[in-house]
Amino acid sequence: MSIYADVPKGPAIEVFALTQAFKDDSNPNKVNLSVGAYRTDAGVPWVLPVVRKTEISIASDEQVNHEYLPVTGLETFTNAATELVLGADSPAIKENRAFGVQTISGTGALRVAADFLHTQLNRNVVYYSNPTWENHHKIFCDAGFTTVKSYRYWDQNKRELDFKNMLADLNDAPPGAVIILHACAHNPTGIDPTQEQWTELADLMEKKKLFPLFDSAYQGFASGDPDRDAWAARYFVQRGFELFICQSFAKNFGLYCERTGNLTVVQKNGATKAAVHSQLTLLIRGQYSNPPAYGARIVSKVLNTPELRKEWMASIQAMSSRIREMRTALRDKLVALGTPGTWDHIVNQIGMFSYTGLNESHVRVLIDQYHIYLLKTGRISMSGLNKGNVEYVAKAIHAAVTGSGESASCPCENKL
């Protein structure tokens, strides 16, 4: 008998299973609203023009080689990434209280952060929002956290932020608990606290001595303005918090497969930097030795070259604008159809995703009868919508909500 005979088969990862089902589907009207990756109005992946230009430039540079990067990454990249999230005029940077280490995208940043917090600061309690990105739970459990809890965030009935209960749950958290906060464009709901609510959160977390860990996956991509999207994290730094910020460049640079990330560390003073940096170095060395160079070189060159950075800004504004246009189109079509319920939350949300309020039964109808793929929570990726399919999707949602859907075997493209 094989030593592997008793290994149980693990559950499928929903978003990847849906993407495969979409690829296998031959229906001409199929729509993929599950994957969190930008699509153009033609429904295809988009390589940012400034990224393509930079790739060619790097590939043509005879001085570029394939030697290992340092364990904590490409310094021009980590400096630029840290400055992007904290701001060029950040006192934390000027006072040598902040630095970054390159990671395997945002997921890697979260794992390195979790390992450091657990092994070096003896943190065992973490709170994340309910709902949240599903990988938060697994990352912190795998890192050894023994108490993994959630705080209320989404009011399903009102389809808005449940701020009162969010505060109540965080008020019950023990001192030193790690609190995962979405820096902007909350995944999956698309609903962020207002600046006034962020202020209340900071007051509570300061009083309770809680540790903020910002997950920043959408800076610039959410609103088209990187400074606006970084407001919450910068405010907490301004308030004097010591914290971590986990950055991903998958969405805002379109570097999904290059796994380019940064963990920004903010301290009260620079005296602790050498020790903290050394321990992060050892953690990374034991996990993956050192990070890949390709994506970091692209981001570094773009952010550090004024004319390229200007082109990048135009790209993120174009992406965020198209998503806002699709939000309005979907809401307007649902309202025009007289679909039961309120749909204003779709336009009130921001970023890649919308938490539609559809339940699991509705989702099953959309997948089985209309070949529209989305998570069972009702979360949809707004960039999967375009001018060619938004009416089809709206009519399918209307049919699912009103119970007027056709049987799964029907040629549904002719029924809407």
NUMIDO-690838 format. One record per residue: x, y, z of N, C-alpha, C in turn. Coordinates in steps of 0.2 Angstrom, whole numbers, plus 2048, in hexadecimal, padded with zeros to 3 digits. Layout:
N
XYZXYZXYZ ...
***
This chain:
416
8047FA800800800800804806800 80280B7FC8068117FC806815802 80B81980480B81D80A806823809 8048248037FF82A8027F8827802 7F78218037F081E8027EB821807 7ED82480C7E88268117E782E811 7EB83180C7EA83880B7E383A808 7DF83E80C7D98408097D9845804 7D48457FF7D484A7FA7D18507FD 7D58557FC7D385C7FE7CD85F7FA 7C98647FD7C48677F97C786B7F4 7C386C7EF7C58707E97C58787EB 7C987C7E97C98837EA7C48867E5 7BF8897E87B988B7E47BA88F7DE 7BE8947DF7BF8997D97C38967D3 7C88917D57CB88E7D07C78887CC 7C38857D07BE8807CE7B98837C9 7B78897CB7B288D7C77B588F7C0 7BB8917C07BF8937BA7C088D7B6 7C28887B87C28827B47BC8807B1 7B68807B57B087E7B27AE8837AD 7B088A7AE7AE88F7A87B288D7A2 7B888B7A37BC88979D7BA883799 7B787E79D7B487879A7AD879797 7AA87F7997A38807967A388278F 79F87F78B79F88178479A886782 79688878779088C786793893783 79189677E79389C77B7928A277F 78D8A278478B8A778878E8A778F 7938A27907968A17977998A8799 7998A97A079C8AF7A37A08AD7A9 7A68AF7AA7A98AD7B07AA8B47B4 7A68B37BA7A68B97BF7A98B77C5 7AD8B17C57B08AF7CB7B78B17CC 7BB8B17C77C38B27C87C48BA7C9 7C88BB7CE7CA8C27D07D08C57CB 7CF8C57C57D48C77C07D08CC7BB 7D48D27BA7D18D77B57D08D47AE 7CA8D67AB7C98D47A47C78DB7A1 7C88DB79A7C78E17967BF8E0795 7BD8E57917B68E578F7B58E078A 7BA8DD7877BA8D87827BA8D1786 7BB8D178D7BB8CB7917C18C7791 7C78CB78F7CD8C778F7D28CB794 7D78C77967DC8CA79B7E08D0797 7E28D479C7E58DA7997EC8DB79C 7F18DB7987F88DD79A7F88E4799 7F98E879F7FA8EF79F7FF8F179A 7FE8F67958038F87908098FA794 8098FD79980F8FF79D8138F979F 8108F47A18138EE7A38168EB79D 8138EA7978168E779181C8EB78F 81B8F278F8218F678D8278F5792 8268F479882B8F379D82E8EC79D 82A8E779B82C8E079A8318E0794 8308E478F8348E478983B8E778B 83A8ED78E8408F07908458EC795 8428E879A8468E479E8498DF79A 8458DB7968488D679284D8D878D 84D8DE78B8528E17868598E378A 8588E479085E8E67948638E1795 8698E279286E8DD7928718DC799 8708E179E8738E17A486F8DD7A9 8688DB7A78648D87AB8668D07AB 8678CD7B18688C67B18638C27B5 8658BC7B78608B87BA8638B57C1 8688B97C486A8B87CA8658B87D0 8668B57D58618B57DB8618BC7DD 85A8BE7DF8598C47E385B8C37EA 85C8C87EE85D8C87F58578C47F8 8588C17FE8528BE80184C8C2802 84D8C88048478CD8058468D17FF 8498CF7F98468D27F384A8D77F0 8478DA7EA84A8DF7E68498E67EA 84E8E97EC84D8EF7F184A8F57ED 84B8F67E78488FB7E48408FA7E3 83E8F47E38378F27E38348F37EA 8378F07EF8358F17F68348F87F8 8398FC7F68399037F88339067F5 8329057EE82D9087EA8269067ED 8258FF7EE81F8FD7F181D9007F8 8229007FC82190380381F90A802 82290E7FD8209157FC8199167F9 8179117F58119117F280B9117F7 80C90C7FC80790B801807911806 80D91380880D91880E80D91F80B 80F920805810927803817929803 81992D7FE8209307FD822934803 81D93780681F93C80C81E939812 81D93281381B92F81982193081E 81F93282482493382982792C82B 82392782B82692082C82C91E828 82B92082283191F81D83792381E 83592A81F83B92E82083F92D827 83B92A82C83E929832841922833 84191E82D84491882D840913831 83991483283591083683190B832 83290B82B82E907827833904822 8318FE8208358FA81A8318F5818 8338F281282F8ED80F8348E780D 8318E180D8348DB80A8308D8805 8338D67FF8308D37FA82D8CC7FB 8278CB7F98238C47FB8208C17F4 81E8BB7F581A8B87F08138BB7EF 8128C07EC80C8C47EC8098C67F3 8038C77F38008C97F97FF8C37FE 7FE8BD7FB7FD8B77FF8038B6803 8098B67FF80F8B58028118BA808 80F8C180780F8C680C80C8C4812 8058C28118018C08178048BA81B 8078B581780A8AF81A8108B181E 8158B581B81B8B781F8198BB825 8148C08248118C482A80F8BF82F 80B8BA82D8088B683280D8B2836 8128AF8328178AC83581B8B083A 81D8B68388218BB83D81D8BC843 8168BE8428128C08488128BA84D 8118B484A8118AE84E8178AC852 81D8AC84E8238A98518278AF855 8268B585382A8BA8568278BE85B 8208BF85A81C8C385E8178BF862 8178B98618138B486580C8B6865 80A8B885F8038B985E7FF8B385B 7F98B185E7F68AB85D7EE8AC85B 7EC8B385B7E58B585A7E58B9854 7E18B784F7E08BC8497D88BC848 7D68C28467CF8C38447CF8C683D 7CA8C38397C98C58327C28C7831 7C08CB82C7B98CD82B7B58C7829 7AF8C782A7AA8C28287A58C5823 7A68C481C7AA8C08197B18C3818 7B58BF8157BC8C18137BF8BD80D 7C58BF80B7C88BA8067C98B480A 7C78AE8067C78A880A7CE8A580C 7D48A88097DA8A680A7DD8A8811 7DA8AE8147DC8B081A7DC8AB820 7D78A78207D68A28257DB89D825 7DC89A81F7E189581E7E889781F 7EA89D81D7F18A081E7F38A0825 7EE8A38297F08A48307EF89D834 7EB8998327EA8928357F188F834 7F388F82E7F988B82C7FF88E82F 7FF89583180589883480589683C 80089383E8008918457FB89584A 7F889A8487F389D84C7EE89984F 7ED8998557E88948587E1897859 7E089D8597DA8A08597D88A5853 7D48A284E7D38A58487CB8A7848 7CA8AD8497C38B08497C18B5844 7BB8B68447B88BB83F7B48C1843 7B48C68407B08CC8427AB8CD83D 7A58CF83F79F8D183A7A18D7836 79F8D68307A18DB82B79B8DD826 7988D88247938D981E78C8D8821 7878DD8207808DC82277D8D981C 77B8D381B7788D08157718D3814 76D8D58197678D88187678DF815 76B8E381876C8EA8157718EA810 7758E580F77A8E580A77F8EB80B 7828EC8117868F181278B8EF818 78F8F381A7948F281F7908F1826 7928EC82A78F8EB8307948EE835 7948F583579A8F88397998F7841 7938F88437918F784A7948F184D 7928EB8497948E584C79B8E384B 79E8E68467A58E68457A98E984B 7A78EF84D7AA8F28537A98ED859 7A38EB85A7A18E785F7A68E0860 7A78DD85A7AB8D785A7B28D985B 7B58DE8587BC8E08597BD8E2861 7B88E58647B88E786B7B98E186F 7B78DB86D7B88D58717BE8D2870 7C28D486B7C98D18697CE8D286F 7D28CD8717D78CE8767DD8D3874 7E08D68787E68DA8777EB8D6873 7EE8D986E7F38D686A7F08D2864 7E98D18637E78CD85E7E88D1857 7EA8CD8527EB8CF84B7E48D0848 7E38D68457DD8D88427DE8D983A 7DC8D48367DD8D582F7D88DA82C 7DA8DF8297D68E58267D78E581F 7D28E681B7D38E78147D48EE813 7DA8F08107DC8F780F7D78FB80B 7D48F88057CF8FB8017CC8F57FD 7C68F77FA7C38F27F67C28EB7F9 7BF8EB7FF7BE8E58037BC8DF7FE 7C08D97FF7BE8D37FC7BB8CE801 7B48CC8007B18CD7F97AB8D27F9 7AA8D67FE7A48DA7FE7A58E07FA 7AB8E37F97AB8E97F57A98EF7F9 7A88EE8007A68F48047AB8F5809 7AD8FC8097B38FE80E7B0903813 7B39038197B190881E7B290F81B 7AE91481D7B091B81C7B691D820 7B892381E7BE9268227BC927829 7B692982B7B492A8317B4923835 7B191E8327B19178357B8914836 7BD9168317C49148327C7917838 7C591D83A7C79218407C491D846 7BE91B8467BB91884C7BF91184D 7C090E8477C49078487CB90884B 7CE90E8497D590F84B7D5911853 7CF9148557CF91685C7CE90F860 7C990B85D7C89058617CF900861 7D290085C7D88FB85B7DE8FE860 7DE9058607E39088647E290686C 7DB90786D7D99068747DA8FF876 7D98FA8727D98F38737E08F0872 7E48F486F7EB8F286E7EB8EC869 7E78ED8637E78E885E7EC8E9859 7EE8E48557F38E58507F08E5849 7F18EB8457EE8EB83F7F28E8839 7EF8E38357F28E08307EE8E282A 7F08E78257ED8E981F7EE8E481A 7E98E28167EA8DE8107E88E380B 7ED8E48077ED8E98027EE8E67FB 7E88E47F87E98E07F17E68E57EC 7E48EA7ED7E08EE7E77E28F67E7 7E88F77EA7EA8FF7EA7EA9017E3 7E79077E27E690A7DB7E19067D7 7E19007D77DC8FC7D37D58FE7D5 7D48FF7DC7CD9007DE7CA9077DB 7CD90C7DD7CA9137DB7CE9167D5 7D49137D37D89177CE7DD91C7D1 7DC91C7D87E19217DB7E491D7E1 7EB91C7E07EE9187E57EE91C7EC 7EE9227EC7EE9267F37E89257F6 7E29267F27DC9257F67DB91E7F8 7DD9197F57DD9127F77E19107FD 7E69147FE7EB9138037E991780A 7E391A80A7E291F80F7E191C816 7DE9168167DD91381D7E4911820 7E890D81C7EE90B81E7F3911821 7F391681D7F791C81E7F491F825 7EE91F8257EB92282B7ED91F832 7ED9188317EF9148377F6915839 7FA91683480291883580291E838 7FE9238357FE92A8387FC92A83F 7F89258417F69258487FB92284D 80091F84A80691C84E80691584F 80191184B80190A84C807907849 80A90184C80E8FD84980A8F8845 80C8F683F8078F283B80B8EF835 8078EA83280A8E782C8058E9826 8078EA8208038EB81A8058E6815 8018E18138028DC80E8008DF807 8058E08038038E27FC8048DD7F6 7FF8DE7F27FF8DA7EC7FF8DE7E6 8038DC7E18038E07DA8008DC7D5 7FC8D77D77F88D37D27F38D77CE 7EF8DA7D27E98DE7CE7EC8E57CB 7EF8E97CF7F08F07CD7F68F07C7 7FA8EA7C77FE8EA7C17FD8E47BC 7F78E07BE7F68DB7B97FB8D57BA 7FF8D57BF8048D07BF8028CA7C3 7FC8C77C17F98C27C57FE8BC7C6 8018B97C18058B37C180C8B57C3 80E8BB7C48158BC7C68168BD7CD 8118BD7D18118BC7D98168C17DC 8148C87DA8188CD7DD8158D17E3 8188D07E98158D37EF81A8D67F3 8178DA7F881C8DD7FD8198DD804 81D8DC80981A8DD81081D8E3813 8198E881481C8EE81781B8EE81E 8208EF8228218EF8298218F682C 81D8F883081D8FF83381F8FE83B 82490283D826901844825908848 82690884E82690E85282C912851 83290F85083891284F83D90D84B 84291084884690C84484B907848 84B90884F85090485284E8FC852 8488FA8508468F38508478F0849 8498F58448488F383D84D8ED83B 8538ED83E8588E883C8568E183F 8548E18458528DB84884B8D8844 8468DC8438408DA83F8428D7838 8468DB8358488DA82E84C8D382E 8508D28338548CB8338508C5834 84B8C68388468C08398428BF833 8408C483083C8C38298408C0824 8468C282484B8BF81F84B8B7821 84C8B582784C8AE8298468AA827 8408AE82883A8AA82683A8A981F 83B8AE81B83B8AD8148408A8811 8468A881484B8A381284889C813 84589B81984289481A83C893816 83989881383289680F834895808 83789A80583889A7FE83F89D7FC 84389E80084A8A07FF84B8A77FD 8488A97F78488B07F58438B17EF 8408B77EE83B8B87EA83D8B87E2 8388B77DE8398B87D783A8C07D5 83E8C17CF8408C77CE83C8CB7C9 8388C77C48358CA7BE8308CF7C0 82B8CD7C48268D27C58288D87C9 82D8D77CE8308DC7D28338E17CD 8378DF7C883B8E37C48368E87C0 8308E57BE82B8E87BA8288EE7BF 8268EC7C58238F17C98288F67CB 82E8F47CD8338F97CE8348FE7C9 8358FC7C38379017BD8319057BC 82B9037BC8259077BB82490C7C1 82490A7C782390F7CC8299147CD 82F9127CB8359167CC83691B7C6 83291A7C083391E7BA82D9227B9 82E9297BA82892D7BA82392C7B4 82692C7AE82292B7A881E9257A8 82291F7AA81E9197AA8199197B0 81B91C7B581691C7BB80F9207B9 8109257B580A9297B28069247AE 8099207A980691B7A58029167A9 8059147AF80290F7B37FC9127B6 7FC9187B97F791C7BC7F191C7B7 7F291D7B07ED91D7AB7EA9167AB 7EE9117AB7EB90A7AB7E69087B0 7E890A7B77E49087BC7DE90C7BC 7DE9127BA7D89167B97D39137B4 7D69117AF7D290E7A97CF9077AC 7D29037B07CF8FD7B37CA8FF7B8 7CB9037BC7C69057C17C09087BE 7C190C7B97BC9107B67B790A7B2 7BA9067AF7B69007AC7B28FC7B1 7B58FB7B67B18F77BB7AB8FB7BE 7AD9027BF7A79067C27A19067BD 7A39067B679E9077B179A9007B1 79D8FA7B279A8F47B27958F47B8 7978F77BE7938F77C478C8FB7C2 78D9007BF7879047BD7839017B8 7868FE7B47828FA7AE77E8F47B1 7818F07B677E8EB7B97788ED7BD 7798F27C17748F57C676E8F77C2 7708FB7BD76B8FE7B97668F97B5 7698F47B37658EF7AF7618EB7B4 7648E97BA7608E67BF75A8EA7C1 75B8F07C27558F57C47508F57BE 7538F67B874E8F67B274A8F07B1 74D8EA7B37498E47B27448E37B8 7448E87BD7408E77C37428E17C8 7488DF7C874B8DA7CC7498DB7D3 7468D77D77458D87DE74B8DA7E2 74A8DE7E774F8E07EB7538E77E9 7588E97ED75B8EF7EB7628ED7E9 7648F17E476B8EF7E07708F57E1 76E8FA7E57739007E57798FE7E8 77A8F87EC7808F67EF7858F57EA 7838F37E47888F17DF78C8F77DD 7898FD7DC78D9037DB7909067E1 78E9057E77919087ED7979047EF 7988FE7EC79E8FA7ED7A48FC7E9 7AA8FA7EA7AF8FC7E67B48F77E5 7B88F77E07BD8F27DF7BB8EC7DA 7BF8E77DB7BE8E17D67B78DE7D7 7B48DD7DD7AF8D97DE7A88DC7E1 7A38D97E079D8DB7E379A8D57E6 7988D67EC7948D27F078D8D37EF 78A8CF7EA7838D17E777E8D07EC 77E8CB7F17788CA7F57758C47F2 7778C17ED7748BB7EA7758B57EF 7718B07F07728AB7F47748A57F0 77689F7F47798997F07748967EB 76D8977EC7698947E87698987E1 76989F7E27698A37DC7708A17D8 7758A17DC77C89F7D877B8997D4 7788947D777788D7D477388E7CD 76E8927CD76A8937C776F8977C2 77389B7C477789F7BF77C89B7BC 77F8967C07848917BD78188C7B9 77B8897BC7798837B87748857B2 77188A7B376C88C7AD76F8917A8 7738967AB77589B7A777D89B7A5 7818967A87888967A778C89C7A9 78989F7AE78C8A57B17908A27B8 7968A37B879A8A07BE79C8A57C3 79A8A47C979C8A97CF79C8A47D5 79F8A77DA79F8A47E17998A37E4 79889E7E879289C7EB78F8A17F0 7948A67F27928AB7F778E8B17F3 78E8B17EC78B8B67E87908BB7E6 7978BA7E879C8BF7E679D8BF7DF 79D8C47DB79F8C47D47A58C97D3 7A98C77CE7AE8CB7CC7AC8D07C6 7AC8D67C87A88DB7C47AC8DC7BD 7B28DA7BD7B68DB7B67B48D57B1 7B18D07B47AE8CB7AF7A88CD7AB 7A58D37AD7A08D67A97A28DA7A4 79F8DB79E7A08DF79979A8E1795 79B8E67917958E878D7918E3789 7958DE7887928D878478E8D3788 78F8D378F78C8CE7937888D0799 7898D779A7868D97A077E8D97A0 77B8D979A7748D979A7728D179B 7758CD7987748C67997758C47A0 77A8C67A477B8C57AB7758C87AF 7738CE7AD76E8D17B17678CD7B0 7668CB7AA7608C77A97608C07AD 7668BD7AD7668B77B07668B87B8 7688BD7BB7678BF7C27608C07C3 75D8C47BF7568C57C07528BE7C0 7538BA7BB7508B37BB7518AF7C1 7588AF7C47598AB7CA7568AE7D0 7558B57D07528B87D674B8B77D6 7488B77D07408B77D073E8B07CF 7438AB7CE7418A47CD73E8A27C6 7408A67C173D8A57BB7428A27B6 74789F7B974D89C7B574A8967B1 74E8947AC74C88E7A87508887AB 74E8827A875287C7AB75987C7A8 75D8787AB7648797AA7668767A2 7618727A0762870799760874793 75D87A79575A87E79075F88278D 75E884787763888783762890786 76589178B76389778F76589E78B 76A89D78676B8A37837658A677F 7608A177D75B8A37797558A577E 7568A47847508A57897508AC78D 7558B078C7568B67907558BC78B 
***
